[in-house]
Amino acid sequence: MSVVSASVVSKICIIATPEALEKAQVWADFFKCPVNPANSADFFFHFHVEDGRVYVRDQEKRLLEIDFDKNHLDYERKGHRGKNELIAKALGVAKGYRKVLDLSVGLAVDSVFLTQLGFEVMGVERSPVLYALLKEAFARTEKDYLKSYQLYFADSLQFLKENKGKLAVDAIYFDPMYPHKKKSALPKQEMVVFRDLVGHDEDASEVLKEALTWPVQRVVVKRPMHAEELLPGVRHSYEGKVVRYDTYVVG
Ligand SMILES: C[S@@+](CC[C@H](N)C(=O)[O-])C[C@H]1O[C@@H](n2cnc3c(N)ncnc32)[C@H](O)[C@@H]1O
């Protein structure tokens, strides 16, 4: 577990309704944190487990919830341009590349969009709280195309080292946090909780270095439009208004 993850779970407790106590205990064992403690007000994050719903609130009552069947975070993108979407082009849709490993699932907005676009996606997330929210969201969704999503709880650097050559993947996708990013697609309260949970991803260039050793066709890094390249060697940038997709061609 990364330093960020370790410090976050020491600040979390679970708040569960009586009918959800069994599920709450599973996550309590995962986080190694208490359920409904008497001193719950002392904990910075409350991970709420209710019948049919999980979500996080911070001490200011700001909410973070992942629910793929609500469109709160733009999970159902209507009117998208299919193969002409920049992200699809960057990942090599025209060359028939379909299997993608997402090294930074986060709220899975990109992963879900890629799945919607017809990619087969598997993803890695290292934040235990994000992982728990994602796991629950994938288990509950009614969208059939998300049912087979494979989600891993791991640090991508470690994951890449341990799984090189073992997974059939055409392309790798990476969207680390960008420290100076002022604008975000997320609503403000979600952004605050999200940032507090995941930190800054200062090891991003190490992860990219390792990804570039994988036997894949492409590695794609999402960057804010005017940010520097995460590593030199970008073959092509697919530029949008706010973000761009830097493509590295491996081998
Ligand atoms: C900017 S967010 C990604 C947002 C995501 N693309 C989406 O559409 O919701 C970065 C996420 O990647 C995760 N992350 C960053 N570096 C990672 C690593 N080395 N291993 C696993 N997860 C990582 C962070 O915990 C955070 O949740």
The ligand as an SDF file (V2000), in Angstrom:
LIG
                    3D

 27 29  0  0  0  0  0  0  0  0999 V2000
   -6.6310   11.5380  -12.4740 C   0  0  0  0  0  0  0  0  0  0  0  0
   -7.2690   10.1350  -11.6940 S   0  0  0  0  0  0  0  0  0  0  0  0
   -7.8150    9.1390  -13.0260 C   0  0  0  0  0  0  0  0  0  0  0  0
   -9.1980    9.4660  -13.4560 C   0  0  0  0  0  0  0  0  0  0  0  0
   -9.7450    8.4300  -14.3870 C   0  0  0  0  0  0  0  0  0  0  0  0
   -9.0550    8.4340  -15.6700 N   0  0  0  0  0  0  0  0  0  0  0  0
  -11.2410    8.6030  -14.5840 C   0  0  0  0  0  0  0  0  0  0  0  0
  -11.6660    8.7000  -15.7300 O   0  0  0  0  0  0  0  0  0  0  0  0
  -11.9690    8.6550  -13.5890 O   0  0  0  0  0  0  0  0  0  0  0  0
   -5.8650    9.2180  -11.1740 C   0  0  0  0  0  0  0  0  0  0  0  0
   -6.2550    7.9020  -10.4740 C   0  0  0  0  0  0  0  0  0  0  0  0
   -5.2300    6.9610  -10.7360 O   0  0  0  0  0  0  0  0  0  0  0  0
   -4.8430    6.3450   -9.5590 C   0  0  0  0  0  0  0  0  0  0  0  0
   -3.4090    6.0460   -9.7000 N   0  0  0  0  0  0  0  0  0  0  0  0
   -2.4360    6.9190   -9.9940 C   0  0  0  0  0  0  0  0  0  0  0  0
   -1.2370    6.3160  -10.0240 N   0  0  0  0  0  0  0  0  0  0  0  0
   -1.4980    4.9970   -9.7630 C   0  0  0  0  0  0  0  0  0  0  0  0
   -0.6710    3.8600   -9.6430 C   0  0  0  0  0  0  0  0  0  0  0  0
    0.6550    3.9360   -9.7610 N   0  0  0  0  0  0  0  0  0  0  0  0
   -1.2500    2.6770   -9.3610 N   0  0  0  0  0  0  0  0  0  0  0  0
   -2.5870    2.5850   -9.2350 C   0  0  0  0  0  0  0  0  0  0  0  0
   -3.4350    3.6370   -9.3070 N   0  0  0  0  0  0  0  0  0  0  0  0
   -2.8910    4.8220   -9.5720 C   0  0  0  0  0  0  0  0  0  0  0  0
   -5.0970    7.3660   -8.4620 C   0  0  0  0  0  0  0  0  0  0  0  0
   -5.2630    6.7250   -7.2030 O   0  0  0  0  0  0  0  0  0  0  0  0
   -6.3650    8.0330   -8.9700 C   0  0  0  0  0  0  0  0  0  0  0  0
   -7.5080    7.3460   -8.5250 O   0  0  0  0  0  0  0  0  0  0  0  0
  1  2  1  0
  2  3  1  0
  2 10  1  0
  3  4  1  0
  4  5  1  0
  5  6  1  0
  5  7  1  0
  7  8  2  0
  7  9  1  0
 10 11  1  0
 11 12  1  0
 11 26  1  0
 12 13  1  0
 13 14  1  0
 13 24  1  0
 14 15  1  0
 14 23  1  0
 15 16  2  0
 16 17  1  0
 17 18  1  0
 17 23  2  0
 18 19  1  0
 18 20  2  0
 20 21  1  0
 21 22  2  0
 22 23  1  0
 24 25  1  0
 24 26  1  0
 26 27  1  0
M  CHG  2   2   1   9  -1
M  END
$$$$
